[in-house]
Amino acid sequence: MTVEVLFFASLADSTGAPRDRIEIPDGADVAALWSRLVERYPALETTGFRPLVACDMEYAAWDASLDGVREVAFLPPVSGG
Amino acid sequence: MVRIQREPIDGQALIEVVRTAGDGAVALFLGTVRDRNEGRTVLRLEYSAYEDMALQELERVRADALERYEITAAAAVHRLGVLEIGEASVAVAVAAPHRAAAFDACRFMIDTLKRTVPIWKKESFEGGEVWVEGERPADD
């Protein structure tokens, strides 16, 4: 299956692109997707923090299944306000 | 009402959004860009967001406040883009019959939105720029 991946703030700087599309095996979880992304964008490994994850705009855990998920966003710790 | 906008924030207008004849208290919080951070002289801040989710999370904070506190109405606005020193980046307004609930709900909303709403600021200072990394959402 294919998921749309979004990167924000410093993570977008690391990848050099705000979005990508990634093919992942059925049953894959967020952690598996992240491993694929680190292969493609080695700079992600040196961000110094573990990103937050949102699946279809809801915060999700790293072991959350991606079945049925269309869009996965990786978020640095938020700093609004 | 919640909103993510690039235009300057009008705090007075936000007060008018929430106040009713039955309210004896209106609390307004403005978060503003200060000129120093961690010993550096700040030149400006640039805010960016995961906009659709930020709006959704902002609305969630507002709904939670209405559920938890004895308040009449609540509103929150966050600004995006480049902000100069002194400009308001965020505003929260709460109207209530009595002041305690207005203060408490206003505090709850700004504290919660800073932890949960996907917005980030990049700080420009003399000699460089850096993404400010915030707090992680607590497990509550």
Backbone of each chain as ProteinMPNN parsed JSONL, in Angstrom:
{"seq_chain_A": "MTVEVLFFASLADSTGAPRDRIEIPDGADVAALWSRLVERYPALETTGFRPLVACDMEYAAWDASLDGVREVAFLPPVSGG", "coords_chain_A": {"N_chain_A": [[0.845, -1.198, 0.0], [0.287, 2.352, -0.434], [1.403, 5.248, 1.208], [0.882, 8.676, 1.94], [3.341, 10.858, 2.977], [4.1, 13.339, 5.32], [6.286, 15.982, 6.23], [7.366, 18.199, 8.771], [8.547, 21.472, 9.769], [11.711, 21.342, 11.307], [12.094, 18.748, 10.448], [11.293, 18.737, 7.798], [13.291, 20.312, 6.807], [15.403, 18.538, 7.123], [14.766, 16.462, 5.329], [14.559, 17.835, 3.009], [12.289, 18.132, 1.612], [8.772, 18.7, 1.805], [6.939, 16.641, 1.57], [6.248, 13.178, 0.687], [5.761, 10.087, -1.11], [5.287, 6.816, -0.088], [5.807, 3.374, -0.567], [4.642, 0.715, 1.271], [4.686, -2.462, 3.015], [1.647, -4.392, 3.447], [0.096, -4.23, 6.634], [2.163, -2.993, 7.877], [3.667, -0.945, 10.44], [3.932, 2.311, 12.076], [6.591, 2.565, 12.926], [7.923, 0.872, 11.138], [7.539, 2.214, 8.748], [8.988, 4.531, 9.334], [11.584, 3.491, 9.431], [11.968, 2.899, 6.711], [11.933, 5.477, 5.741], [14.181, 6.615, 6.923], [16.151, 5.232, 5.593], [15.88, 6.352, 3.084], [16.195, 9.057, 3.605], [18.818, 9.807, 5.153], [19.515, 11.879, 6.882], [17.446, 12.161, 8.644], [17.971, 10.6, 10.804], [19.56, 11.968, 12.501], [18.25, 13.933, 13.877], [17.932, 14.333, 16.575], [15.735, 14.144, 18.208], [12.8, 12.194, 18.954], [10.317, 11.998, 16.64], [6.909, 13.205, 16.844], [3.936, 11.524, 15.805], [1.334, 11.641, 13.432], [-1.499, 10.054, 12.274], [-3.572, 10.346, 9.607], [-4.266, 12.869, 10.658], [-4.573, 12.429, 13.419], [-2.989, 12.072, 16.528], [-0.686, 9.425, 16.937], [0.658, 6.245, 18.04], [3.988, 4.751, 17.875], [3.792, 2.095, 17.301], [1.452, 1.888, 15.958], [-0.805, 0.561, 13.589], [-0.689, 0.917, 10.029], [-2.705, 0.28, 8.37], [-5.274, 1.182, 6.238], [-4.686, 3.822, 6.556], [-4.182, 7.002, 5.165], [-2.588, 9.293, 5.171], [0.411, 10.132, 6.704], [1.946, 11.995, 9.159], [5.007, 13.383, 10.239], [6.154, 14.933, 13.094], [8.026, 17.44, 14.639], [8.596, 18.09, 18.183], [6.037, 20.213, 19.262], [5.888, 23.82, 19.028], [4.276, 26.044, 19.258], [2.43, 29.051, 20.17]], "CA_chain_A": [[0.0, 0.0, 0.0], [1.037, 3.608, -0.529], [0.954, 6.307, 2.107], [1.39, 10.035, 1.767], [4.081, 11.208, 4.193], [4.345, 14.779, 5.46], [7.32, 16.387, 7.188], [7.186, 19.602, 9.158], [9.573, 22.24, 10.487], [13.087, 20.884, 11.128], [12.106, 17.477, 9.709], [11.233, 19.089, 6.379], [14.647, 20.763, 6.463], [16.247, 17.344, 7.041], [14.473, 15.684, 4.119], [14.626, 18.721, 1.846], [10.978, 18.122, 0.942], [7.71, 18.626, 2.805], [6.093, 15.453, 1.445], [6.729, 12.085, -0.149], [4.85, 8.931, -1.144], [6.09, 5.638, 0.215], [5.172, 2.063, -0.676], [4.988, -0.115, 2.439], [3.944, -3.727, 3.007], [0.412, -4.456, 4.247], [0.334, -4.578, 8.03], [3.288, -2.231, 8.434], [3.323, 0.06, 11.432], [4.625, 3.592, 11.927], [8.029, 2.35, 13.084], [8.436, 0.287, 9.892], [7.571, 3.315, 7.772], [10.095, 5.413, 9.699], [12.82, 2.832, 8.989], [12.076, 3.126, 5.266], [12.231, 6.9, 5.507], [15.566, 6.878, 7.316], [16.981, 4.74, 4.477], [15.791, 7.318, 1.982], [16.688, 10.365, 4.074], [19.67, 9.513, 6.315], [19.575, 13.029, 7.8], [16.389, 12.035, 9.653], [18.469, 9.888, 11.967], [20.364, 12.852, 13.353], [17.444, 15.085, 14.286], [18.111, 14.57, 18.003], [14.506, 13.895, 18.965], [11.889, 11.233, 18.337], [9.179, 12.802, 16.202], [5.53, 12.814, 17.073], [3.34, 10.978, 14.592], [-0.117, 11.768, 13.277], [-2.072, 9.276, 11.178], [-4.803, 11.036, 9.196], [-4.456, 14.027, 11.548], [-4.749, 12.071, 14.831], [-1.748, 11.592, 17.114], [-0.646, 7.957, 16.962], [1.852, 5.641, 18.633], [4.916, 4.209, 16.874], [3.406, 0.736, 16.899], [0.128, 1.944, 15.335], [-0.882, -0.017, 12.246], [-0.996, 1.899, 8.978], [-3.803, -0.223, 7.53], [-6.354, 2.137, 6.033], [-4.222, 5.2, 6.761], [-3.865, 7.663, 3.901], [-1.582, 10.339, 5.345], [1.165, 10.052, 7.953], [2.765, 13.202, 9.343], [6.027, 13.335, 11.283], [6.119, 16.273, 13.671], [8.903, 17.763, 15.767], [7.842, 18.592, 19.333], [5.409, 21.456, 18.801], [6.399, 25.008, 19.73], [3.4, 27.195, 19.016], [2.164, 29.91, 21.317]], "C_chain_A": [[0.883, 1.252, 0.0], [0.494, 4.606, 0.484], [1.625, 7.623, 1.733], [2.092, 10.406, 3.076], [4.362, 12.708, 4.199], [5.426, 15.021, 6.515], [7.132, 17.86, 7.509], [8.417, 20.163, 9.86], [10.965, 21.644, 10.238], [13.152, 19.561, 10.36], [12.033, 17.725, 8.206], [12.587, 19.621, 5.909], [15.573, 19.559, 6.265], [16.027, 16.57, 5.744], [14.632, 16.53, 2.861], [13.322, 18.77, 1.082], [9.894, 18.003, 1.997], [6.858, 17.364, 2.706], [6.731, 14.406, 0.545], [5.633, 11.023, -0.184], [5.699, 7.681, -0.986], [5.241, 4.38, 0.097], [5.608, 1.233, 0.531], [4.172, -1.404, 2.393], [2.654, -3.62, 3.821], [0.767, -4.853, 5.672], [1.487, -3.816, 8.662], [2.791, -1.242, 9.483], [4.157, 1.33, 11.21], [6.14, 3.405, 11.987], [8.654, 1.788, 11.808], [8.543, 1.354, 8.802], [8.767, 4.232, 8.056], [11.436, 4.814, 9.258], [13.046, 3.025, 7.494], [12.492, 4.563, 4.976], [13.679, 7.227, 5.858], [16.54, 6.352, 6.252], [17.022, 5.777, 3.354], [16.389, 8.676, 2.35], [17.541, 10.16, 5.326], [19.721, 10.661, 7.334], [18.505, 12.946, 8.887], [16.896, 11.394, 10.934], [19.172, 10.812, 12.959], [19.575, 14.058, 13.849], [17.546, 15.36, 15.783], [16.849, 14.458, 18.83], [13.713, 12.826, 18.231], [10.635, 11.993, 17.925], [7.862, 12.304, 16.787], [4.973, 12.338, 15.738], [1.847, 11.268, 14.591], [-0.54, 10.953, 12.065], [-3.436, 9.875, 10.85], [-5.225, 12.07, 10.234], [-4.814, 13.663, 12.993], [-3.406, 11.573, 15.355], [-1.792, 10.076, 17.261], [0.655, 7.488, 17.592], [2.731, 5.043, 17.528], [4.571, 2.794, 16.46], [1.993, 0.72, 16.29], [0.195, 1.366, 13.922], [-1.23, 1.075, 11.225], [-2.091, 1.407, 8.039], [-4.911, 0.817, 7.439], [-5.943, 3.59, 6.209], [-3.767, 5.789, 5.427], [-2.651, 8.589, 4.039], [-0.911, 10.201, 6.711], [2.059, 11.288, 8.058], [3.759, 12.976, 10.472], [6.28, 14.759, 11.762], [7.2, 16.431, 14.727], [8.036, 18.17, 16.963], [7.319, 19.999, 19.026], [5.89, 22.653, 19.64], [5.586, 26.25, 19.392], [3.227, 28.015, 20.288], [3.07, 31.115, 21.312]], "O_chain_A": [[2.053, 1.212, 0.379], [-0.717, 4.789, 0.605], [2.768, 7.663, 1.277], [1.51, 10.284, 4.153], [4.809, 13.27, 3.199], [5.471, 14.354, 7.549], [6.787, 18.663, 6.642], [9.209, 19.433, 10.456], [11.358, 21.459, 9.086], [14.15, 19.28, 9.696], [12.649, 16.997, 7.427], [12.983, 19.411, 4.762], [16.414, 19.55, 5.366], [16.978, 16.083, 5.133], [14.818, 15.993, 1.769], [13.249, 19.381, 0.016], [10.066, 17.285, 2.982], [6.13, 17.039, 3.643], [7.627, 14.7, -0.246], [4.695, 11.059, 0.612], [6.709, 7.513, -1.669], [4.114, 4.322, 0.59], [6.802, 1.07, 0.781], [3.093, -1.438, 1.802], [2.581, -2.845, 4.775], [1.629, -5.703, 5.895], [1.76, -3.975, 9.852], [1.657, -0.766, 9.426], [4.97, 1.407, 10.289], [6.881, 4.003, 11.206], [9.764, 2.165, 11.434], [9.508, 1.39, 8.039], [9.468, 4.655, 7.137], [12.313, 5.529, 8.774], [14.167, 3.28, 7.056], [13.298, 4.826, 4.083], [14.326, 8.02, 5.174], [17.604, 6.93, 6.03], [18.069, 6.033, 2.761], [17.003, 9.349, 1.522], [17.046, 10.32, 6.442], [19.947, 10.425, 8.521], [18.634, 13.582, 9.933], [16.339, 11.605, 12.011], [19.351, 10.46, 14.124], [20.157, 15.084, 14.201], [17.284, 16.478, 16.227], [16.89, 14.658, 20.043], [13.924, 12.581, 17.043], [9.958, 12.572, 18.775], [7.727, 11.142, 17.168], [5.476, 12.704, 14.675], [1.181, 11.156, 15.62], [-0.012, 11.132, 10.968], [-4.334, 9.91, 11.691], [-6.388, 12.134, 10.633], [-5.314, 14.517, 13.726], [-2.754, 10.75, 14.713], [-2.811, 9.512, 17.66], [1.63, 8.236, 17.667], [2.283, 4.852, 16.398], [4.996, 2.33, 15.401], [1.406, -0.349, 16.127], [1.123, 1.645, 13.163], [-1.962, 2.019, 11.522], [-2.374, 2.045, 7.025], [-5.422, 1.275, 8.46], [-6.76, 4.493, 6.03], [-3.053, 5.141, 4.661], [-1.803, 8.661, 3.149], [-1.582, 10.158, 7.742], [2.834, 11.582, 7.148], [3.408, 12.446, 11.526], [6.574, 15.66, 10.977], [7.276, 15.61, 15.641], [6.879, 18.552, 16.788], [8.073, 20.866, 18.584], [6.25, 22.503, 20.808], [6.122, 27.35, 19.258], [3.802, 27.71, 21.333], [2.987, 31.954, 22.209]]}, "seq_chain_B": "MVRIQREPIDGQALIEVVRTAGDGAVALFLGTVRDRNEGRTVLRLEYSAYEDMALQELERVRADALERYEITAAAAVHRLGVLEIGEASVAVAVAAPHRAAAFDACRFMIDTLKRTVPIWKKESFEGGEVWVEGERPADD", "coords_chain_B": {"N_chain_B": [[-15.147, 30.027, 18.507], [-12.41, 29.255, 16.482], [-9.251, 29.908, 14.918], [-6.741, 29.943, 12.375], [-4.43, 32.153, 11.226], [-2.856, 34.516, 8.957], [-2.873, 37.196, 9.118], [-2.489, 40.117, 11.257], [-3.313, 39.762, 14.77], [-6.312, 40.701, 16.338], [-7.001, 41.535, 19.388], [-9.063, 42.851, 20.788], [-11.243, 42.489, 19.079], [-11.577, 39.791, 19.375], [-12.446, 39.604, 21.981], [-14.974, 40.692, 21.672], [-16.15, 38.663, 20.243], [-16.602, 36.648, 22.119], [-18.006, 37.697, 24.371], [-21.017, 38.06, 26.303], [-24.204, 39.353, 27.418], [-24.688, 38.126, 29.8], [-22.3, 37.716, 31.037], [-19.902, 38.276, 33.573], [-17.234, 38.434, 33.443], [-14.391, 38.633, 31.356], [-11.647, 37.025, 30.084], [-8.595, 37.666, 28.541], [-5.9, 36.355, 26.83], [-2.79, 37.195, 25.487], [-0.186, 36.028, 23.569], [3.044, 37.126, 23.0], [5.737, 38.195, 20.828], [8.92, 38.113, 22.101], [11.972, 39.974, 22.76], [14.241, 38.657, 23.532], [15.732, 35.417, 23.966], [16.83, 32.62, 25.662], [19.279, 33.899, 26.195], [19.899, 35.04, 23.779], [19.669, 37.673, 21.346], [16.701, 38.213, 19.931], [15.51, 38.532, 16.625], [13.265, 38.135, 14.993], [10.349, 35.999, 14.685], [9.308, 33.051, 12.929], [6.37, 31.466, 12.19], [5.048, 28.252, 11.48], [2.754, 25.667, 10.359], [0.988, 22.528, 10.597], [-1.559, 22.815, 8.992], [-4.351, 21.972, 8.675], [-4.622, 20.026, 10.657], [-3.858, 21.493, 12.865], [-5.911, 23.337, 13.132], [-8.001, 21.624, 13.727], [-7.069, 20.552, 16.197], [-6.964, 22.841, 17.717], [-9.66, 23.477, 17.875], [-10.441, 21.301, 19.364], [-9.244, 21.843, 21.822], [-10.686, 24.103, 22.56], [-13.288, 23.03, 22.767], [-12.866, 21.225, 24.87], [-12.328, 23.013, 26.96], [-14.787, 24.28, 27.221], [-16.264, 22.19, 28.159], [-15.05, 21.569, 30.598], [-15.083, 23.831, 32.265], [-16.994, 26.43, 33.93], [-18.022, 28.287, 31.798], [-19.04, 30.711, 29.322], [-18.347, 31.13, 26.641], [-15.635, 30.523, 24.348], [-12.654, 31.37, 22.59], [-10.004, 31.061, 20.193], [-7.067, 32.126, 18.558], [-4.428, 31.618, 16.331], [-1.465, 32.858, 14.951], [0.31, 32.707, 11.795], [3.391, 32.781, 9.883], [5.814, 35.445, 9.365], [6.725, 37.153, 12.249], [7.203, 40.179, 13.97], [9.108, 41.633, 16.715], [7.161, 42.032, 19.633], [4.713, 41.661, 18.402], [1.543, 39.924, 18.457], [1.341, 36.447, 18.689], [-0.443, 34.547, 19.391], [-3.798, 34.299, 20.612], [-6.149, 34.003, 23.239], [-9.45, 33.992, 24.254], [-11.875, 34.148, 26.797], [-15.143, 34.036, 28.031], [-17.179, 34.369, 30.914], [-19.576, 33.897, 33.59], [-18.372, 34.432, 36.065], [-15.121, 35.461, 37.403], [-13.173, 33.518, 38.19], [-13.514, 31.099, 36.758], [-13.155, 32.085, 34.19], [-10.445, 32.931, 34.18], [-9.214, 30.44, 34.799], [-10.001, 28.747, 32.679], [-8.918, 30.076, 30.515], [-6.181, 29.901, 31.056], [-5.934, 27.114, 30.987], [-6.474, 26.668, 28.273], [-4.377, 28.004, 26.838], [-2.128, 26.704, 27.877], [-2.64, 24.048, 27.128], [-2.879, 24.187, 24.328], [-0.31, 24.86, 23.6], [1.0, 22.492, 23.943], [-0.272, 20.663, 22.281], [-1.147, 21.545, 19.729], [-0.21, 21.384, 16.375], [2.054, 23.413, 15.621], [4.904, 25.339, 14.771], [7.8, 27.277, 15.686], [10.313, 29.233, 14.176], [13.243, 30.701, 15.146], [14.801, 33.728, 14.486], [17.899, 35.091, 15.11], [20.576, 37.304, 16.16], [23.063, 36.395, 14.12], [22.154, 33.919, 13.257], [19.67, 31.251, 12.744], [17.155, 29.211, 14.25], [15.157, 26.278, 14.741], [12.675, 26.246, 17.147], [12.274, 23.896, 19.592], [9.61, 22.377, 21.142], [7.54, 21.376, 23.933], [6.684, 17.954, 24.559], [3.509, 16.391, 23.917], [1.745, 15.629, 26.853], [0.881, 12.533, 28.491], [-2.006, 12.693, 28.849]], "CA_chain_B": [[-14.454, 30.282, 17.256], [-10.959, 29.101, 16.434], [-8.776, 30.332, 13.609], [-5.312, 30.05, 12.097], [-4.428, 33.246, 10.252], [-1.587, 35.206, 8.679], [-3.069, 38.619, 9.407], [-2.305, 40.455, 12.667], [-4.39, 39.379, 15.671], [-7.025, 41.8, 16.971], [-7.49, 41.032, 20.669], [-10.351, 43.477, 21.117], [-12.269, 41.834, 18.272], [-11.797, 38.457, 19.941], [-13.283, 39.823, 23.166], [-16.353, 40.884, 21.217], [-16.655, 37.369, 19.779], [-17.024, 35.759, 23.206], [-18.758, 38.272, 25.494], [-22.472, 38.165, 26.233], [-24.761, 40.176, 28.498], [-24.7, 37.358, 31.038], [-20.945, 37.503, 31.54], [-19.294, 39.287, 34.439], [-15.778, 38.358, 33.288], [-13.772, 38.203, 30.098], [-10.189, 36.915, 30.187], [-7.92, 37.646, 27.24], [-4.459, 36.125, 26.885], [-2.049, 37.407, 24.256], [1.214, 35.612, 23.557], [3.714, 38.086, 22.121], [7.125, 37.896, 20.476], [9.827, 38.905, 22.94], [13.217, 40.294, 22.043], [15.358, 37.811, 23.981], [15.425, 34.034, 24.29], [18.027, 31.845, 26.007], [20.47, 34.724, 26.125], [20.127, 35.58, 22.442], [18.819, 38.777, 20.912], [15.803, 37.708, 18.894], [15.163, 39.524, 15.613], [11.866, 37.866, 14.613], [9.962, 34.583, 14.688], [8.456, 32.632, 11.821], [5.518, 30.348, 12.594], [4.438, 27.428, 10.439], [1.815, 24.72, 10.966], [0.248, 21.486, 9.862], [-2.711, 23.691, 9.188], [-5.642, 21.305, 8.872], [-4.622, 19.378, 11.967], [-3.763, 22.545, 13.884], [-7.265, 23.877, 13.315], [-8.754, 20.57, 14.413], [-6.603, 20.452, 17.583], [-7.373, 24.081, 18.374], [-11.088, 23.315, 18.164], [-10.531, 20.315, 20.437], [-8.9, 22.556, 23.057], [-11.828, 24.97, 22.868], [-14.397, 22.17, 23.212], [-12.491, 20.702, 26.199], [-12.482, 24.099, 27.932], [-16.228, 24.491, 27.444], [-16.767, 21.059, 28.921], [-14.457, 21.496, 31.938], [-15.228, 25.038, 33.088], [-18.29, 27.128, 33.89], [-17.801, 29.447, 30.94], [-20.075, 30.922, 28.315], [-17.795, 31.001, 25.29], [-14.178, 30.573, 24.28], [-12.148, 31.535, 21.231], [-8.544, 31.056, 20.125], [-6.517, 32.449, 17.242], [-2.965, 31.536, 16.239], [-0.975, 33.484, 13.729], [1.425, 32.084, 11.085], [4.189, 33.697, 9.077], [6.893, 36.163, 10.039], [6.246, 38.109, 13.253], [8.225, 41.063, 14.534], [9.088, 41.773, 18.171], [5.998, 42.73, 20.169], [3.45, 41.252, 17.779], [0.869, 38.787, 19.1], [1.344, 35.208, 17.905], [-1.599, 33.744, 19.777], [-4.75, 34.957, 21.515], [-7.223, 33.174, 23.779], [-10.44, 34.8, 24.968], [-12.891, 33.341, 27.462], [-16.161, 34.792, 28.759], [-17.828, 33.556, 31.947], [-20.294, 34.71, 34.575], [-17.471, 34.833, 37.157], [-13.744, 35.563, 36.949], [-12.307, 32.359, 38.439], [-13.625, 30.172, 35.629], [-12.579, 32.732, 33.002], [-8.984, 32.8, 34.294], [-8.805, 29.035, 34.766], [-10.193, 28.192, 31.337], [-7.963, 30.753, 29.634], [-4.896, 29.267, 31.36], [-6.018, 25.751, 30.468], [-6.416, 26.666, 26.803], [-3.045, 28.343, 26.313], [-1.202, 25.633, 28.269], [-2.916, 22.845, 26.333], [-2.585, 24.372, 22.894], [1.143, 24.867, 23.403], [1.467, 21.106, 23.942], [-0.954, 19.741, 21.363], [-1.468, 22.05, 18.388], [1.012, 21.269, 15.565], [2.59, 24.68, 15.118], [6.323, 25.452, 15.133], [8.392, 28.593, 15.424], [11.733, 29.345, 13.856], [13.724, 31.952, 15.734], [15.941, 34.403, 13.868], [18.604, 35.904, 16.095], [21.789, 37.87, 15.592], [24.036, 35.348, 13.85], [21.615, 32.658, 12.756], [18.28, 30.935, 13.008], [17.006, 27.875, 14.828], [13.797, 25.836, 15.066], [12.454, 26.084, 18.58], [11.597, 22.628, 19.868], [8.764, 22.568, 22.309], [7.26, 20.272, 24.834], [5.92, 16.853, 23.989], [2.207, 16.261, 24.558], [1.754, 14.72, 27.998], [-0.042, 11.411, 28.294], [-3.242, 12.877, 29.618]], "C_chain_B": [[-12.961, 29.984, 17.419], [-10.487, 29.423, 15.018], [-7.25, 30.286, 13.555], [-5.217, 31.113, 11.002], [-3.042, 33.862, 10.076], [-1.666, 36.699, 8.989], [-2.82, 38.865, 10.901], [-3.546, 40.101, 13.496], [-4.985, 40.624, 16.338], [-7.664, 41.284, 18.256], [-8.849, 41.573, 21.041], [-11.488, 42.804, 20.349], [-12.598, 40.453, 18.837], [-12.655, 38.542, 21.206], [-14.746, 39.945, 22.746], [-16.976, 39.587, 20.725], [-17.245, 36.564, 20.935], [-17.997, 36.382, 24.211], [-20.261, 38.302, 25.233], [-22.95, 38.981, 27.435], [-24.743, 39.45, 29.837], [-23.334, 37.165, 31.671], [-20.47, 38.647, 32.423], [-17.789, 39.316, 34.281], [-15.399, 37.961, 31.876], [-12.276, 38.173, 30.33], [-9.615, 36.838, 28.783], [-6.44, 37.402, 27.473], [-3.871, 36.411, 25.51], [-0.635, 36.884, 24.46], [1.938, 36.488, 22.558], [5.18, 37.724, 21.918], [8.053, 38.766, 21.309], [11.211, 38.987, 22.291], [14.432, 39.495, 22.511], [14.883, 36.397, 24.25], [16.726, 33.275, 24.516], [19.302, 32.645, 25.767], [20.754, 35.34, 24.765], [19.209, 36.773, 22.197], [17.995, 38.299, 19.724], [15.45, 38.833, 17.928], [13.697, 39.379, 15.201], [11.609, 36.378, 14.735], [9.151, 34.291, 13.437], [7.691, 31.38, 12.245], [5.008, 29.597, 11.373], [3.619, 26.338, 11.128], [1.459, 23.595, 10.009], [-1.187, 21.986, 9.945], [-4.033, 22.986, 9.463], [-5.718, 20.672, 10.254], [-4.581, 20.415, 13.085], [-5.148, 23.126, 14.183], [-8.133, 22.879, 14.089], [-8.369, 20.502, 15.891], [-6.993, 21.694, 18.389], [-8.853, 24.003, 18.767], [-11.287, 22.326, 19.307], [-10.237, 20.971, 21.793], [-10.072, 23.424, 23.511], [-12.997, 24.154, 23.433], [-14.108, 21.616, 24.605], [-12.704, 21.77, 27.266], [-13.962, 24.319, 28.261], [-16.828, 23.375, 28.293], [-16.305, 21.111, 30.378], [-14.799, 22.665, 32.845], [-16.602, 25.669, 32.91], [-18.124, 28.427, 33.096], [-18.876, 29.518, 29.86], [-19.562, 30.64, 26.906], [-16.283, 31.097, 25.361], [-13.771, 30.703, 22.816], [-10.617, 31.533, 21.279], [-8.107, 31.319, 18.691], [-5.01, 32.281, 17.306], [-2.539, 32.102, 14.899], [0.179, 32.675, 13.126], [2.173, 33.14, 10.29], [5.241, 34.382, 9.919], [6.303, 37.206, 10.991], [7.411, 38.899, 13.828], [8.073, 41.112, 16.058], [7.844, 42.554, 18.613], [4.676, 42.315, 19.562], [2.87, 40.045, 18.506], [0.882, 37.588, 18.159], [0.113, 34.357, 18.203], [-2.499, 34.561, 20.706], [-5.801, 33.943, 21.946], [-8.161, 34.101, 24.533], [-11.516, 33.888, 25.537], [-13.857, 34.271, 28.192], [-16.88, 33.856, 29.721], [-18.617, 34.464, 32.882], [-19.358, 35.248, 35.651], [-16.006, 34.67, 36.77], [-12.906, 34.293, 37.124], [-12.325, 31.4, 37.246], [-13.008, 30.766, 34.367], [-11.055, 32.619, 33.019], [-8.539, 31.356, 34.102], [-8.9, 28.455, 33.354], [-9.196, 28.794, 30.353], [-6.577, 30.121, 29.803], [-4.834, 27.841, 30.802], [-5.827, 25.74, 28.948], [-5.024, 26.993, 26.272], [-2.048, 27.241, 26.665], [-1.385, 24.397, 27.384], [-2.532, 23.035, 24.876], [-1.082, 24.388, 22.626], [1.722, 23.444, 23.37], [0.907, 20.278, 22.803], [-1.144, 20.242, 19.935], [-0.191, 22.07, 17.534], [1.397, 22.565, 14.846], [4.028, 24.763, 15.605], [6.819, 26.861, 14.871], [9.877, 28.453, 15.136], [12.178, 30.721, 14.326], [14.897, 32.482, 14.92], [16.584, 35.284, 14.919], [19.852, 36.462, 15.435], [22.788, 36.74, 15.396], [23.455, 34.03, 13.395], [20.129, 32.484, 12.98], [18.183, 29.488, 13.471], [15.525, 27.555, 15.007], [13.7, 25.685, 16.574], [11.701, 24.776, 18.777], [10.875, 22.709, 21.193], [8.619, 21.326, 23.146], [6.544, 19.169, 24.074], [4.559, 16.806, 24.669], [2.306, 15.278, 25.72], [0.745, 13.606, 27.751], [-1.303, 11.618, 29.108], [-4.447, 12.907, 28.717]], "O_chain_B": [[-12.336, 30.418, 18.386], [-11.221, 29.237, 14.047], [-6.566, 30.552, 14.543], [-5.859, 30.983, 9.96], [-2.176, 33.739, 10.941], [-0.643, 37.374, 9.107], [-2.924, 37.945, 11.712], [-4.672, 40.135, 13.0], [-4.259, 41.484, 16.837], [-8.732, 40.672, 18.225], [-9.697, 40.841, 21.553], [-12.565, 42.576, 20.899], [-13.743, 40.003, 18.785], [-13.481, 37.668, 21.469], [-15.637, 39.379, 23.378], [-18.194, 39.423, 20.781], [-18.255, 35.881, 20.77], [-18.75, 35.648, 24.85], [-20.715, 38.534, 24.113], [-22.179, 39.259, 28.354], [-24.78, 40.086, 30.89], [-23.213, 36.527, 32.717], [-20.611, 39.821, 32.081], [-17.121, 40.134, 34.913], [-16.005, 37.072, 31.278], [-11.689, 39.18, 30.728], [-10.073, 36.059, 27.946], [-5.793, 38.139, 28.217], [-4.38, 35.937, 24.495], [0.037, 37.26, 25.421], [1.519, 36.598, 21.405], [5.782, 37.031, 22.739], [7.994, 39.994, 21.245], [11.566, 38.198, 21.416], [15.522, 39.634, 21.957], [13.76, 36.193, 24.709], [17.616, 33.287, 23.666], [20.276, 32.138, 25.209], [21.728, 36.075, 24.603], [18.121, 36.868, 22.765], [18.529, 38.018, 18.651], [15.13, 39.946, 18.346], [12.977, 40.37, 15.075], [12.543, 35.588, 14.871], [8.411, 35.141, 12.941], [8.287, 30.366, 12.611], [4.596, 30.193, 10.377], [3.765, 26.108, 12.328], [1.609, 23.703, 8.793], [-1.933, 21.624, 10.855], [-4.758, 23.363, 10.385], [-6.737, 20.765, 10.938], [-5.201, 20.229, 14.131], [-5.5, 23.371, 15.336], [-8.893, 23.252, 14.983], [-9.245, 20.406, 16.751], [-7.307, 21.61, 19.576], [-9.237, 24.417, 19.861], [-12.193, 22.49, 20.124], [-10.904, 20.684, 22.786], [-10.403, 23.471, 24.695], [-13.61, 24.528, 24.433], [-15.012, 21.545, 25.438], [-13.202, 21.474, 28.352], [-14.336, 24.516, 29.417], [-17.776, 23.592, 29.048], [-17.054, 20.749, 31.285], [-14.807, 22.516, 34.067], [-17.276, 25.477, 31.898], [-18.092, 29.519, 33.664], [-19.526, 28.525, 29.533], [-20.236, 30.007, 26.093], [-15.719, 31.667, 26.295], [-14.456, 30.21, 21.92], [-10.014, 31.945, 22.269], [-8.696, 30.806, 17.74], [-4.377, 32.758, 18.248], [-3.163, 31.86, 13.865], [0.937, 32.033, 13.854], [1.671, 34.238, 10.051], [5.53, 33.964, 11.04], [5.487, 38.035, 10.59], [8.468, 38.346, 14.132], [7.057, 40.694, 16.612], [7.517, 43.596, 18.046], [3.621, 42.583, 20.136], [3.601, 39.248, 19.094], [0.491, 37.687, 16.996], [-0.317, 33.553, 17.376], [-2.028, 35.397, 21.477], [-6.28, 33.139, 21.147], [-7.72, 34.903, 25.356], [-12.006, 32.982, 24.863], [-13.429, 35.188, 28.893], [-17.158, 32.702, 29.393], [-18.355, 35.665, 32.955], [-19.519, 36.381, 36.104], [-15.674, 33.847, 35.917], [-12.028, 34.014, 36.307], [-11.277, 30.948, 36.785], [-12.409, 30.047, 33.567], [-10.441, 32.26, 32.014], [-7.61, 31.076, 33.344], [-7.994, 27.761, 32.894], [-8.693, 28.104, 29.467], [-5.889, 29.842, 28.821], [-3.829, 27.421, 30.228], [-5.104, 24.901, 28.412], [-4.543, 26.331, 25.352], [-1.209, 26.882, 25.838], [-0.412, 23.781, 26.949], [-1.933, 22.151, 24.263], [-0.633, 23.979, 21.556], [2.807, 23.225, 22.831], [1.525, 19.297, 22.39], [-1.287, 19.433, 19.018], [0.797, 22.697, 17.915], [1.112, 22.774, 13.667], [4.344, 24.318, 16.709], [6.34, 27.551, 13.972], [10.589, 27.668, 15.764], [11.598, 31.748, 13.973], [15.872, 31.767, 14.691], [15.923, 36.114, 15.543], [20.155, 36.134, 14.288], [23.305, 36.185, 16.366], [24.213, 33.087, 13.164], [19.42, 33.419, 13.351], [19.019, 28.653, 13.129], [14.731, 28.423, 15.372], [14.558, 25.062, 17.198], [10.631, 24.57, 18.205], [11.452, 23.061, 22.221], [9.415, 20.388, 23.095], [5.879, 19.421, 23.069], [4.443, 17.134, 25.85], [2.894, 14.206, 25.576], [-0.136, 13.73, 26.9], [-1.631, 10.8, 29.967], [-5.571, 13.054, 29.196]]}, "name": "protein", "num_of_chains": 2, "seq": "MTVEVLFFASLADSTGAPRDRIEIPDGADVAALWSRLVERYPALETTGFRPLVACDMEYAAWDASLDGVREVAFLPPVSGGMVRIQREPIDGQALIEVVRTAGDGAVALFLGTVRDRNEGRTVLRLEYSAYEDMALQELERVRADALERYEITAAAAVHRLGVLEIGEASVAVAVAAPHRAAAFDACRFMIDTLKRTVPIWKKESFEGGEVWVEGERPADD"}
